[in-house]
Amino acid sequence: MGGGRVRIGVTVFPGSNCDRDALHAVERLGAVPVELWHADPDLKGVDAVIVPGGFSYGDYLRPGAIARFAKVMAPLEDFAFSGGPVLGVCNGFQVLTEAHLLPGALLRNISMRFVCDRVRVRVEATDTPWTAGCEAGEELALPVAHNEGNYFADPATLAELEDEGRVVLRYLENPNGSANDIAGVCNEGRNVVGIMPHPERVSDPALGSDEGLKILGSVLLGAGV
C-alpha cells in the first residue's frame, strides 16, 4: 500500500445484506470504498478486501458454498496468497473457509436458532492487518447475527491455531457453541482474517457505537495512514 487514499474493496454477492454497511464504514475511515461485483473477476486495484455478511446466493446449499465459486474469488484468492489483507465477516468468514483460505467450518448454532445480539469479545492477536489498531486483551462489544456461527475444527487444527496464536477474537459470552469460544481466526500468513461479529454494524455513533472502526481501521496502519 502506498500513495494516495487507501482503496478497500467490498465484495457484493446476490443476497449480500451487509455490503452497504461495510462500504459506509470504509468511507467513514477516510478510505475509498470500491464495490467488487461477484461476477466480475477484477479487484480493481484495491489495497484490501472485505467479504461482508449476508446470505450469499441465499445460502440454500451451505453458507458460503456457492459464493466460493464466484468469478471474483479467483483474483481474491490470488490477492490473499500474495499477502493482501482480506477480512471475512460472518457469511464472509464462511466464504473464506469454503475457499480454504481459512481452516475449520461454521456449523449450525448449538441452540439451533438464529442469534442476533451484541456480545463481548476479547482481542487475542494484534499482529494481523485487521487487529493491529487494538490492544492485546482489549474487550469489544460487537453485534452478532447468524444461524451458522458455531466454529468447528478437528482437535489438531484447534491446537495448531492456539499454539500459533491464530485465534484473533474470542467470545467472552459464547452465543453459538463455538469451539474454544473462537470468534475469529487468521491464516498462517496472518493476512487473512475471518470473524463472526459485525464491526461494520458499530461503525458510526448513529448506530450506538463506532467501536467496530478499531478493527476495520487497523488495515490503514499498514498503509501508513
Helices and strands as residue ranges (DSSP letters): E 7-12, H 19-28, E 32-37, E 48-51, G 56-59, G 67-69, H 73-81, E 86-89, H 91-98, E 105-107, E 115-123, E 139-146, E 150-152, H 155-163, E 167-171, G 179-181, E 182-186, E 192-195, G 199-202, G 205-207, H 213-216, H 218-221
